[in-house]
C-alpha cells in the first residue's frame, strides 16, 4: 500500500492492539514484520514475546535494531507465510497472529524493488524468496496468460487490449517500468482520474510475482493450526481480492456445518472460530487525516474457540481458479 507520508505508518495499529490485548502477556506472531510497527508496540508490554516473519531480507535491518533492545523476547525469521509451520510452534501458546498485507513506505520507495509505477528501470516487484520477476512475466508470458493475470488479480477491464499491446511492443524492445506505464496510458480508452492508469496492472503483477494468493491462503491455514484456544487471528487487507479470501476463510470456519441434516446435533462438528464483528473495521477519521493511504484498509479478526490443530477447510478449492493463474508462473 503506497504511503503519502515520509515514513511507514502501521495501519489500524490501535485497533489491533485493543483486539489482541498484549497487556495480558503471551506470545504473538507478526507475520508481516515490515518496519516493525506492530512488533514494537506489542513489546512495550513487558510480559510479551514476538516471533516476526518477513520474506523481505531488507527488513532484517530493522529487526536487528529491535533485537538489540529485546533479545530475550524477540525472534525474526526471513520466511514466507507458507513456511509458518516450519517454525514448529504447535505447543507455544500463541495468543495472537497478525497479518498486514500492505507494502511499507520503505518498500514502495525502494527503486530496486520496482513496486511502484513511479519506479525507474527494470521491472522487478520481488519481495524476497521469489522464483521470477515482473520483467520475466511481462517479456515472456503469452498474451492470453497476461490477460488472465491483469483481469483476475487487478480487475483490469481492458486486460486483453493491454496484454496484446505488450506482446506487440516487446517484439522490438524489452519492456521496463517506464515503457510499461507509457504503454498502459496509451492503451486505456477510459481514463480514471482518481487512480493512475497503471495501478491495476501493477497490482496484478505484484500479486502474481509474489504468489500472494496462495501465500495468503497457506498463511491463514498455518496460522489457524498453531493459534491457541482463545487466540486471535487478525488480518488487514488492502484490496477486494484479499478481503474476499479472508472473509470467506473466517466465515466458513465460524459456522456449524453438519455433514448431513440427519446427523444428531450432538455429533455435528463445532465451529473453529468466533467472529465478534461481521463487518470489517476501517481506519478512523483521525488516521485517515494522518495517512490517507490507509483508506482502503480493512481489518477482520476472529477468536479461536478450541485447541484444534487439524481441521478441514475448502479454502483451496474455493479459490483454485486464482491459484491456477498463479501457476502460470511455472512456465517461466
Residue pairs with C-beta under 8 A, 6 or more apart in sequence:
1 11
1 102
1 103
1 108
1 238
1 293
1 294
1 296
1 297
2 103
2 105
2 108
2 116
2 293
3 9
3 104
3 105
3 108
3 291
3 293
4 291
4 292
4 293
5 105
5 290
5 291
5 293
6 105
7 105
8 34
8 35
8 37
8 104
8 105
8 106
9 37
9 105
9 290
9 291
9 293
9 294
10 34
10 35
10 37
10 38
10 41
10 100
11 100
11 102
11 236
11 283
11 287
11 291
11 294
11 297
12 236
12 281
12 283
12 287
12 294
12 297
12 299
13 37
13 38
13 41
15 281
15 299
16 38
16 98
16 234
16 236
16 299
17 41
17 42
19 96
19 232
19 234
19 301
20 28
20 42
20 95
20 96
20 98
20 232
20 234
22 28
22 41
22 42
22 45
22 48
22 95
22 96
23 45
24 47
24 95
25 45
25 46
25 47
25 48
25 95
26 47
26 48
26 49
26 93
26 94
26 95
26 96
27 48
27 49
27 50
27 51
27 92
27 93
27 94
27 95
28 42
28 48
28 49
28 50
28 51
28 94
28 95
28 96
28 97
28 98
29 50
29 51
29 52
29 53
29 84
29 89
29 94
29 96
29 97
29 98
29 223
29 226
30 36
30 38
30 39
30 42
30 50
30 51
30 52
30 53
30 98
31 53
31 81
31 84
31 97
31 98
31 99
31 219
31 223
32 53
32 54
32 98
32 99
32 100
32 101
32 102
33 39
33 52
33 53
33 54
33 59
33 62
33 63
33 76
34 54
34 56
34 59
34 62
34 100
34 104
34 106
34 107
35 59
35 62
35 104
35 105
35 106
36 52
36 59
36 62
36 63
36 65
36 66
38 98
38 100
39 50
39 52
39 66
39 74
40 66
42 48
42 50
43 50
43 66
43 70
43 73
43 74
48 73
49 73
49 74
49 75
50 70
50 73
50 74
50 75
51 75
51 77
51 87
51 89
52 63
52 74
52 75
52 76
52 77
53 76
53 77
53 78
53 79
53 80
53 81
53 83
53 84
54 60
54 63
54 76
54 78
54 79
54 128
55 78
55 79
55 80
55 127
55 128
55 129
55 210
56 107
56 127
56 128
57 78
57 128
58 106
58 107
58 110
58 128
59 76
59 78
60 76
60 78
63 74
63 76
64 76
66 74
66 76
67 74
67 76
77 87
78 128
78 129
79 86
79 87
79 129
80 129
80 215
80 219
81 99
81 215
81 216
81 218
81 219
81 222
81 223
82 214
82 215
82 218
82 219
82 222
84 218
84 219
84 222
84 223
84 226
85 222
85 225
85 226
89 226
90 225
90 226
90 309
92 226
92 228
93 228
94 226
94 227
94 228
94 231
95 228
95 230
95 231
95 232
96 231
96 232
96 233
96 234
97 223
97 226
97 227
97 231
97 232
97 233
97 234
98 234
98 235
98 236
99 216
99 219
99 220
99 223
99 234
99 235
99 236
100 236
101 212
101 216
101 235
101 236
101 237
101 238
101 242
102 236
102 238
102 297
103 115
103 206
107 113
107 115
107 127
108 115
108 116
109 116
111 119
111 120
111 121
112 124
113 119
113 124
113 125
113 126
113 127
114 121
114 122
114 123
114 124
114 125
114 134
114 177
115 124
115 125
115 202
115 206
116 202
117 177
117 180
117 181
117 196
117 198
117 199
117 202
119 177
120 177
120 178
121 176
121 177
121 178
122 133
122 135
122 176
122 177
123 133
123 134
123 135
123 137
123 138
123 175
123 176
123 177
123 180
123 205
124 133
124 134
124 135
125 133
125 134
125 202
125 205
125 206
125 209
125 210
126 133
126 134
126 209
126 210
127 209
127 210
130 209
130 210
131 329
131 332
132 209
132 329
132 332
133 209
134 205
134 206
134 209
135 174
135 175
135 176
136 332
137 146
137 149
137 205
137 208
137 209
137 329
137 332
138 146
138 166
138 170
138 175
138 180
138 205
139 170
139 174
139 175
140 331
140 332
141 149
141 328
141 331
141 332
142 167
143 160
143 163
143 164
143 166
143 167
144 163
145 328
145 331
146 159
146 162
146 163
146 166
146 167
147 159
147 160
147 163
148 159
148 325
148 328
149 159
149 204
149 205
149 208
149 325
149 328
150 156
150 159
150 162
150 163
150 200
150 201
150 204
151 159
151 160
152 204
152 321
152 322
152 325
153 203
153 204
153 205
153 207
153 208
153 213
153 241
153 322
153 325
154 200
154 201
154 202
154 203
154 204
154 205
154 207
155 200
155 240
155 241
156 162
156 200
156 201
156 204
157 190
158 187
158 188
158 189
158 190
161 187
162 183
162 184
162 187
162 188
162 201
165 183
165 186
165 187
166 175
166 180
166 183
169 175
169 179
169 183
173 179
175 183
180 198
180 201
181 197
181 198
184 197
184 198
184 201
185 197
185 198
188 197
191 197
203 239
206 212
207 213
207 241
208 325
208 326
208 328
208 329
209 329
211 326
211 329
212 242
213 241
213 245
213 319
213 322
213 323
213 326
214 323
214 326
216 242
216 245
216 246
217 245
217 249
217 315
217 316
217 319
217 323
220 233
220 235
220 245
220 246
220 249
220 315
221 313
221 315
223 233
224 233
224 253
224 272
224 273
224 304
224 311
225 308
225 309
225 310
225 311
226 309
227 233
227 304
228 304
228 307
229 304
229 305
229 306
229 307
230 303
230 304
230 305
231 303
231 304
232 301
232 302
232 303
232 304
233 250
233 273
233 301
233 302
233 304
234 299
234 300
234 301
235 246
235 299
235 300
235 301
236 297
236 298
236 299
237 243
237 246
237 280
237 297
237 298
237 300
238 296
238 297
238 298
239 296
241 322
243 280
243 298
243 300
245 315
245 319
246 300
247 280
247 300
248 315
248 318
248 319
249 313
249 315
250 273
250 275
250 300
250 301
250 302
251 275
252 313
252 314
252 315
252 318
253 271
253 272
253 273
253 302
253 311
253 313
254 271
254 272
254 273
254 274
254 275
254 302
255 271
256 268
256 269
256 270
256 271
257 269
258 265
258 268
258 269
259 268
259 269
270 305
270 306
271 305
272 304
272 305
272 306
272 308
272 311
273 302
273 303
273 304
273 305
274 302
274 303
274 305
275 301
275 302
275 303
276 301
276 302
276 303
277 301
280 298
280 299
280 300
281 298
281 299
281 300
281 301
282 297
282 298
282 299
283 291
283 294
283 295
283 297
287 294
288 294
288 295
316 323
